[in-house]
Amino acid sequence: MTNRFDKSRLPSRHVSVGPERAPHRSYYYAMGITEEEIARPFVALASAGNDSAPCNTTLDAQADAARKGVMDNGGLPRRFNTITVTDGIAMGHQGMKSSLVSREVIADSVELSVRGHCYDALVGFAGCDKSLPGMMMAMLRLNIPSIFVYGGSILPGRYQDRDVTVVDVFEVVGKFAAGTCPISEVHALEKVACPGHGACGGQYTANTMACVGEAIGLSLPNSNMVPAPYTSREQIAVAAGWQVMELLERNIRPRDICTREAFINAARIVAATGGSTNGALHLPAMASEAGIDFDLFDVAEVFKSTPYAADLKPGGKYVAKDMYEAGGVYMLMKSMLENGLLHGECMTVTGKTLGENIDQVTWNPDQKVIYDVKTPITPTGGVVGLRGTLAPNGAIVKVAGMSRLVFEGPARCFDCEEDAFEAVEKREIQEGEVVVIRYEGPKGGPGMREMLSTTAALYGLGMGEKVALITDGRFSGATRGFCIGHVGPEAAECGPIALVEDGDTIRIDAEAGTIDLHVAEDVLADRRAKWQPRENAYQSGALWRYSQTVGPAYKGAVTHPGAKSEKHVYADI
């Protein structure tokens, strides 16, 4: 080892330095590690790789590729794995209750492995939705020099001479239910929609949070939009392994990078790309890990002044591969910075500021995906925060690609997603109704399920913008239509959504940012007095434990107090 790294100040000294650590070193010798390598800083390579879904199947190989970069720049790489729950497979049944909970398990498991083995730096590899924020939350919580690497998106499928994604498969289920397509079309589409490795290709949650990784400064520039099958992903992994050693040498940590201004940059990117509403859940959770106040209302305030400028699915035409070919996240940020929409002084994992990184980018006028923010698709963002008598603690809706921004109609109430989906399949939902799905919040679900199966089926029936859908649960980043999620307080806490009855008038105004229940206060007071808490079916195990500790959605649905309450930072042990 060179004298670049003073190991007496690094966490790994606790497992590798001094005569009292001889038993610890014996384990490393057992794995074929040399004395010289043991004297190096220890670098965690945390992978969410598995065979559960194509989102994650390349991650282990990418994490292994990063070993070379770490070794070449003076570190000792140590790979370990964490879990994922893949939303596309968990969707539409009880398995979806596990999805958001997995974000906390991922963050917790990475934290525990790093703490237990005293790693000095971290490179995290993630693919499916919750693994991205989960990995970045762990980085902010531990505050050791870290770099986030996205596994990359899937390539689009081809069907009848057009690009397709898994969302087309969800929507064809509705078409079949409506009798407008044969079962043979369902089977033909399902076989070609997902042609290989990688996360869902549109600007759904995975790609939204991948864009966040670059915008907030935790990922190498223009690394995350590279599709999973491309061989250049290996080069990115090697570069990340090498660069994390530079961060360690300079002691540049995640909380140095992820300032409040960096979170504003990240929120801007969510809105500008018409990204997933889940961004408004994950950014507050990440901010909590850094001790920064940045809740749903802060996110929504940023959205108000952000133009929608990337023409991406589900509201637009293109997928992540197209955005990569157009120049990636940095191409969009080039236009945004030049027009005063980003804080260019924020530090990044390059060791340079965001502005310095962007200076290396030349605007591409020939591409079709990314609009100049001076002439955007729409002047305000693709995602909007809402607040009103139905949602005093806020709610959120994706409006990218929508022609209708105001909706008023009678409520149609369901106390779980399955009942709502059944009503959709039976074509019992009427045009003009506001479908309310409740008791699906973080506590009440528990787990705050996504409702893509229901919303996609509505589109398949041709009802996508003819009804509105409101829930204290969540929507997939792939959801489109007048779909409002994260309604708080949730029904399990006797929020107003618990008091809605069939036929009540609900008005949503995405232009004004309001969502109101038009029922007299004395009537609501009477209903509130009669309301009884409901016991869900999960009274043991991980879901029960989550329901006991999870906080409100507008603060990120987190399960611990965050950095504001910490007495020590792991990186300084």
C-alpha positions in Angstrom: 0.0 0.0 0.0 1.2 3.5 -0.7 1.0 6.2 1.9 -2.0 7.8 0.2 -4.3 6.3 2.8 -3.9 6.8 6.6 -5.6 3.6 7.7 -5.3 4.7 11.4 -8.3 7.0 10.6 -10.4 4.5 8.6 -13.1 2.2 9.9 -11.3 -0.9 8.6 -8.5 -0.4 11.2 -10.9 -2.1 13.6 -10.6 -5.4 11.7 -7.1 -5.3 10.2 -4.6 -3.2 12.2 -2.6 -4.2 15.4 -1.8 -7.4 17.2 -5.2 -7.6 18.8 -6.7 -8.0 15.2 -4.7 -11.1 14.4 -7.8 -13.3 14.6 -9.7 -11.0 12.2 -6.8 -11.0 9.7 -6.8 -14.8 9.8 -10.1 -14.8 8.1 -8.7 -12.7 5.2 -5.7 -14.9 4.8 -8.2 -17.8 4.6 -9.7 -16.1 1.5 -6.3 -15.8 -0.2 -5.8 -12.2 0.6 -2.2 -11.1 1.0 -0.7 -9.0 3.8 -0.2 -6.1 1.4 -3.9 -6.2 0.4 -5.1 -6.4 4.0 -3.2 -3.2 4.6 -5.3 -1.4 2.0 -8.6 0.4 2.6 -11.6 -2.0 2.4 -14.2 -1.1 -0.2 -17.7 -2.6 -0.2 -19.3 -3.6 -3.5 -22.9 -3.9 -2.6 -25.0 -5.6 -5.3 -28.8 -6.0 -5.5 -28.2 -8.7 -8.1 -30.4 -11.8 -8.3 -32.3 -14.0 -10.6 -35.7 -12.7 -9.6 -36.2 -10.4 -12.6 -34.2 -9.0 -15.6 -33.8 -5.7 -13.7 -31.1 -7.3 -11.5 -29.5 -10.1 -13.5 -26.4 -8.2 -14.6 -25.6 -6.5 -11.3 -23.3 -9.1 -9.9 -21.2 -9.1 -13.0 -21.0 -5.3 -12.9 -20.1 -5.3 -9.2 -17.3 -7.9 -10.0 -16.0 -5.7 -12.8 -15.6 -2.8 -10.3 -13.1 -5.0 -8.4 -10.4 -4.1 -11.0 -10.9 -0.3 -10.6 -10.7 -0.6 -6.8 -7.6 -2.8 -6.9 -5.9 -0.6 -9.5 -6.3 2.5 -7.4 -5.1 1.0 -4.1 -8.2 -0.5 -2.4 -9.3 -4.0 -1.4 -12.8 -4.8 -2.9 -15.3 -6.9 -0.9 -18.6 -7.8 -2.6 -21.8 -8.7 -0.8 -25.5 -8.9 -1.9 -28.8 -7.5 -0.7 -32.3 -8.3 -1.7 -34.8 -6.7 -4.2 -38.5 -7.0 -4.6 -39.3 -6.4 -8.3 -42.4 -4.4 -8.7 -43.5 -5.7 -12.1 -43.7 -9.2 -10.6 -45.1 -8.1 -7.2 -47.7 -6.0 -8.9 -51.5 -6.6 -8.6 -51.4 -9.1 -5.7 -50.4 -9.2 -2.0 -46.8 -9.4 -2.9 -46.8 -5.7 -3.7 -47.0 -5.0 0.1 -43.4 -6.1 0.2 -42.1 -3.6 -2.3 -41.7 -0.4 -0.3 -40.7 -2.3 2.8 -37.8 -3.8 0.7 -36.4 -0.2 0.4 -35.8 -0.1 4.1 -34.5 -3.7 4.2 -32.0 -2.9 1.5 -30.8 0.3 3.2 -30.6 -1.6 6.6 -28.8 -4.6 5.2 -26.2 -2.5 3.4 -25.7 -0.5 6.6 -25.4 -3.6 8.8 -22.9 -5.3 6.4 -20.7 -2.2 6.2 -20.8 -1.6 9.9 -20.2 -5.2 10.8 -17.2 -5.6 8.5 -15.9 -2.0 8.9 -15.7 -1.1 5.2 -14.2 2.3 4.3 -16.0 3.1 1.1 -18.9 1.9 -0.9 -19.9 1.3 -4.5 -23.6 0.3 -4.8 -25.2 -1.5 -7.7 -29.0 -1.5 -8.1 -31.6 -2.3 -10.8 -35.2 -2.4 -9.8 -37.2 0.4 -8.3 -36.7 0.4 -4.5 -33.1 -0.8 -4.7 -32.0 2.5 -6.1 -33.2 4.8 -3.3 -32.5 2.0 -0.8 -28.8 1.9 -1.9 -28.5 5.7 -1.9 -30.1 5.9 1.6 -27.5 3.5 2.9 -24.8 5.7 1.4 -26.1 8.8 3.1 -26.7 7.0 6.4 -23.1 5.6 6.5 -21.5 8.7 5.0 -18.4 6.9 3.8 -17.2 7.8 0.3 -19.7 6.2 -2.1 -20.7 6.0 -5.7 -24.0 4.7 -7.0 -24.2 2.6 -10.2 -27.4 1.8 -11.9 -27.5 -1.6 -13.7 -29.1 0.0 -16.8 -32.4 -0.2 -18.5 -33.9 -2.9 -20.7 -34.0 -2.4 -24.5 -37.5 -1.8 -25.9 -39.4 -4.8 -27.3 -40.9 -4.7 -30.8 -44.5 -5.5 -31.6 -46.3 -4.7 -34.8 -43.5 -2.3 -35.9 -43.5 -0.3 -32.7 -41.4 -0.1 -29.5 -43.2 -1.6 -26.5 -42.6 -2.0 -22.8 -44.1 -4.1 -20.0 -46.7 -1.3 -19.6 -48.2 -2.3 -22.9 -48.6 -5.8 -21.5 -50.4 -4.5 -18.4 -52.7 -2.4 -20.6 -53.5 -5.2 -23.0 -55.0 -7.1 -20.0 -57.7 -4.3 -19.9 -58.2 -4.6 -23.7 -58.8 -8.3 -23.3 -61.2 -7.7 -20.5 -63.1 -5.3 -22.7 -63.3 -7.8 -25.5 -61.3 -5.6 -27.9 -58.5 -8.1 -28.5 -58.1 -11.8 -28.5 -56.0 -13.8 -26.0 -53.6 -14.6 -28.8 -52.6 -10.9 -28.8 -52.0 -11.0 -25.1 -49.6 -14.0 -25.5 -47.8 -12.5 -28.5 -47.2 -9.2 -26.7 -46.0 -10.7 -23.4 -43.4 -12.7 -25.2 -41.7 -9.8 -26.9 -42.2 -6.8 -24.5 -39.1 -7.5 -22.4 -36.3 -8.7 -24.8 -33.4 -9.1 -22.3 -31.6 -7.8 -19.2 -32.3 -4.5 -17.6 -34.9 -2.5 -15.7 -38.2 -1.2 -17.2 -37.4 1.0 -20.1 -39.7 4.0 -19.7 -39.3 6.9 -17.3 -40.8 4.8 -14.6 -39.4 4.6 -11.0 -36.1 2.8 -11.8 -35.0 5.2 -14.6 -36.4 8.2 -12.6 -34.2 7.4 -9.6 -31.3 6.6 -12.0 -31.6 10.2 -13.3 -31.7 11.3 -9.7 -28.4 9.5 -9.0 -26.7 11.7 -11.6 -28.5 14.9 -10.8 -27.8 14.7 -7.1 -24.2 13.9 -7.8 -23.8 10.3 -6.5 -23.3 8.7 -9.9 -20.6 9.3 -12.6 -21.8 11.6 -15.4 -23.8 10.0 -18.2 -23.4 6.5 -16.7 -26.9 5.5 -15.7 -28.8 5.7 -19.0 -26.5 3.2 -20.7 -28.7 0.1 -21.3 -28.0 -3.0 -19.3 -26.9 -5.2 -22.3 -24.2 -2.7 -23.5 -20.7 -3.8 -22.8 -19.8 -0.3 -21.8 -21.5 -1.0 -18.5 -18.5 -3.0 -17.5 -16.3 0.1 -18.2 -18.6 2.2 -16.0 -18.3 -0.3 -13.1 -14.4 -0.3 -13.4 -14.4 3.5 -13.5 -16.7 3.7 -10.4 -14.4 1.4 -8.5 -11.4 3.5 -9.4 -13.1 6.8 -8.6 -14.3 5.8 -5.2 -10.7 5.5 -4.1 -10.2 9.1 -5.2 -13.1 10.2 -3.1 -11.6 8.3 -0.1 -8.3 10.0 -0.6 -10.0 13.4 -0.7 -12.5 12.4 2.0 -15.5 13.5 -0.1 -18.6 12.0 1.4 -22.2 11.6 0.4 -23.4 14.3 2.7 -20.8 16.7 1.2 -22.5 16.0 -2.2 -26.2 15.7 -1.3 -26.9 19.1 0.1 -30.3 20.7 0.1 -29.5 22.4 -3.2 -28.6 19.0 -4.6 -32.0 17.7 -3.6 -33.6 20.6 -5.4 -31.6 19.6 -8.5 -32.8 16.1 -8.2 -36.5 17.1 -7.8 -36.1 19.3 -10.9 -34.9 16.3 -12.9 -37.9 14.2 -11.7 -40.3 16.9 -13.0 -38.4 17.7 -16.2 -38.4 14.1 -17.3 -42.0 13.5 -16.4 -40.7 11.0 -13.9 -42.3 8.7 -11.4 -44.4 10.1 -8.5 -42.4 7.7 -6.3 -39.6 10.3 -6.6 -41.6 12.4 -4.2 -41.5 9.5 -1.7 -37.8 8.6 -2.1 -36.3 12.1 -2.1 -37.7 12.9 1.3 -36.5 9.5 2.6 -33.0 10.1 1.3 -33.0 13.7 2.7 -33.8 12.3 6.1 -30.7 10.1 6.0 -28.7 13.3 5.5 -30.5 15.3 8.2 -32.1 17.6 5.6 -35.7 18.8 5.8 -37.1 18.1 2.4 -40.6 16.7 2.3 -43.4 16.3 -0.3 -44.3 19.9 -0.1 -40.7 21.0 -0.8 -40.6 18.6 -3.7 -43.9 20.0 -5.0 -42.7 23.5 -4.7 -39.7 22.7 -7.0 -42.1 20.9 -9.5 -44.2 24.1 -9.8 -41.3 26.0 -11.5 -39.8 23.2 -13.6 -40.7 22.7 -17.3 -41.4 19.3 -18.7 -38.7 18.8 -21.3 -38.0 15.1 -21.9 -40.4 13.2 -24.1 -40.3 9.9 -22.3 -42.8 7.1 -21.7 -45.4 6.7 -20.2 -46.6 10.2 -21.0 -44.3 10.6 -24.0 -42.8 8.7 -26.9 -39.3 7.5 -26.0 -37.5 5.1 -23.6 -34.3 5.2 -21.7 -32.2 3.9 -24.6 -33.4 6.8 -26.7 -32.5 9.2 -23.9 -29.0 7.7 -23.7 -28.5 8.1 -27.5 -29.7 11.7 -27.3 -27.0 12.5 -24.7 -28.4 11.3 -21.4 -29.2 13.1 -18.2 -26.4 15.6 -18.7 -27.8 16.7 -22.0 -31.0 17.7 -20.3 -29.1 19.3 -17.4 -27.1 21.3 -19.9 -30.2 23.2 -20.9 -31.5 23.5 -17.4 -28.3 24.9 -16.0 -28.0 27.5 -18.8 -31.5 28.7 -17.9 -31.0 29.0 -14.2 -32.9 25.8 -13.1 -30.0 24.0 -11.4 -27.5 24.7 -8.7 -24.2 24.2 -10.6 -22.0 24.7 -7.5 -23.0 21.3 -6.0 -20.2 18.8 -5.5 -20.3 15.4 -7.3 -18.5 12.1 -7.2 -16.1 13.3 -9.9 -14.6 15.6 -7.4 -15.8 18.5 -9.5 -19.0 20.5 -9.3 -22.1 19.7 -11.3 -21.5 22.9 -13.3 -17.9 21.8 -14.1 -19.2 18.4 -15.3 -21.9 20.0 -17.4 -19.2 22.3 -19.0 -17.9 19.2 -20.8 -21.2 18.6 -22.5 -22.1 20.1 -26.0 -25.8 20.5 -26.7 -27.1 18.2 -29.4 -29.6 20.0 -31.6 -30.4 17.0 -33.8 -31.9 14.7 -31.1 -35.7 14.5 -30.6 -36.0 13.3 -27.0 -34.8 16.2 -24.9 -36.2 19.7 -25.4 -34.5 22.9 -24.7 -36.2 24.2 -21.5 -36.7 27.5 -23.2 -39.2 25.7 -25.6 -40.4 22.7 -23.4 -43.1 20.2 -24.0 -45.1 22.1 -21.3 -44.1 25.0 -19.2 -44.6 23.3 -15.9 -43.4 19.9 -14.7 -44.7 16.5 -15.5 -45.4 15.8 -11.8 -47.6 17.9 -9.6 -48.1 18.1 -5.8 -51.7 18.5 -4.5 -53.2 19.6 -1.2 -56.7 20.2 0.1 -59.5 19.0 2.3 -59.1 15.4 1.1 -55.3 15.4 1.5 -54.2 17.9 4.3 -50.8 16.1 4.3 -50.5 16.2 0.5 -50.8 14.0 -2.5 -49.1 13.7 -5.9 -50.1 13.2 -9.5 -48.2 12.7 -12.8 -49.6 15.0 -15.5 -47.0 14.4 -18.2 -48.9 13.7 -21.5 -52.3 14.4 -20.0 -54.8 16.7 -21.7 -57.1 17.0 -18.8 -55.9 18.7 -15.6 -59.2 19.3 -13.7 -61.6 16.5 -12.7 -64.7 16.6 -10.6 -67.0 13.7 -10.0 -68.8 11.3 -7.5 -66.7 9.0 -5.4 -66.7 5.2 -5.8 -65.0 3.7 -2.7 -63.0 0.5 -2.3 -61.1 -0.6 0.8 -58.5 -2.6 -1.1 -57.0 -2.8 -4.5 -58.3 -6.2 -5.4 -61.9 -5.1 -5.1 -61.2 -2.1 -7.3 -59.5 -4.2 -9.9 -62.4 -6.7 -10.0 -64.8 -3.8 -10.5 -62.7 -2.6 -13.4 -62.5 -6.0 -15.0 -66.3 -6.4 -14.7 -66.7 -3.0 -16.3 -68.6 -1.7 -13.3 -66.7 1.7 -13.2 -68.7 4.5 -14.8 -67.2 7.4 -16.8 -66.8 10.5 -14.6 -66.4 8.6 -11.3 -63.6 9.2 -8.9 -62.4 5.8 -7.8 -61.1 5.8 -4.2 -58.8 2.9 -3.1 -58.0 3.2 0.6 -56.4 1.3 3.5 -53.4 0.8 1.2 -51.1 3.4 2.9 -47.8 2.7 4.6 -49.4 1.7 7.9 -52.8 0.5 6.7 -51.7 -1.7 3.8 -49.2 -2.2 5.3 -46.6 -1.4 2.7 -48.2 1.3 0.4 -48.9 -0.8 -2.7 -48.7 0.4 -6.2 -51.8 0.2 -8.4 -50.5 -0.3 -11.9 -52.6 -3.3 -12.6 -55.8 -1.3 -12.0 -54.7 1.9 -13.8 -53.4 -0.1 -16.8 -56.6 -2.1 -17.0 -58.6 1.2 -17.1 -56.5 2.4 -20.0 -57.0 -0.9 -21.7 -60.7 -0.4 -21.4 -60.4 3.1 -22.9 -61.2 4.7 -19.5 -57.8 6.1 -18.8 -58.7 9.8 -18.6 -62.4 9.3 -18.2 -62.2 8.5 -14.5 -59.9 9.6 -11.7 -58.3 7.3 -9.2 -57.2 8.4 -5.7 -55.4 6.3 -3.1 -53.4 6.5 0.1 -51.2 3.9 -1.6 -48.9 4.5 -4.5 -48.8 4.4 -8.3 -46.1 2.8 -10.4 -43.8 5.1 -12.3 -45.4 3.5 -15.3 -48.9 4.7 -14.4 -50.6 7.2 -16.6 -54.0 8.9 -16.4 -55.6 11.0 -13.6 -54.1 9.0 -10.8 -53.5 10.6 -7.4 -51.3 8.8 -4.8 -49.7 9.3 -1.4 -53.0 10.8 0.0 -52.3 11.7 3.6 -53.2 11.3 6.3 -53.9 7.7 5.3 -57.2 5.9 6.0 -55.7 3.8 8.7 -55.1 7.0 10.7 -58.6 8.3 10.0 -57.5 10.8 7.4 -60.3 12.3 5.3 -59.9 9.6 2.7 -61.3 7.1 5.3 -64.5 9.2 5.6 -65.4 9.4 1.9 -68.7 7.6 1.0 -70.0 6.6 -2.4 -71.5 9.6 -4.2 -69.5 12.3 -2.4 -68.2 14.9 -4.8 -64.4 15.1 -5.1 -62.6 17.9 -7.1 -59.0 17.6 -8.3 -57.3 20.6 -9.9 -53.8 19.8 -11.0 -53.3 23.3 -12.3 -54.1 24.9 -9.0 -52.6 22.0 -7.0 -55.7 21.2 -5.0 -57.7 18.1 -4.1 -60.9 18.7 -2.1 -63.8 16.6 -0.7 -67.0 18.6 -1.0 -68.7 17.4 2.2 -69.9 19.6 5.0 -67.6 19.7 8.1 -70.5 18.7 10.4 -71.2 15.6 8.3 -67.5 14.7 8.3 -67.4 15.1 12.1 -70.3 12.7 12.5 -68.6 10.2 10.2 -65.3 10.6 12.1 -67.0 9.9 15.5 -68.4 6.6 14.0 -65.1 5.5 12.4 -63.5 2.4 13.8 -59.8 1.4 13.2 -59.3 -1.6 11.0 -57.0 -4.5 11.7 -55.1 -5.8 8.6 -54.2 -9.4 8.1 -50.5 -8.8 8.8 -50.1 -9.1 12.5 -46.6 -10.7 12.6 -43.4 -10.7 10.6 -41.7 -8.0 8.6 -44.9 -6.3 7.4 -46.2 -6.0 11.0 -42.9 -4.6 12.2 -42.9 -2.1 9.3 -46.4 -0.9 10.2 -45.4 -0.2 13.8 -42.5 2.1 12.8 -43.3 3.7 9.4 -44.0 7.4 9.3 -46.2 9.5 6.9 -45.8 9.4 3.2 -45.2 13.1 2.8 -42.0 12.6 4.9 -40.9 9.7 2.8 -42.5 6.8 4.8 -39.3 6.3 6.8 -38.9 4.0 9.7 -36.3 5.8 11.9 -35.5 9.4 12.9 -32.7 9.9 10.4 -29.5 11.8 10.7 -31.0 14.6 12.9 -31.1 12.1 15.8 -27.8 10.3 15.3 -25.1 10.5 18.0 -22.3 9.4 15.7 -21.5 9.0 12.0 -20.3 5.5 11.0 -17.6 6.9 8.8 -15.9 8.5 11.9 -15.9 5.4 14.2 
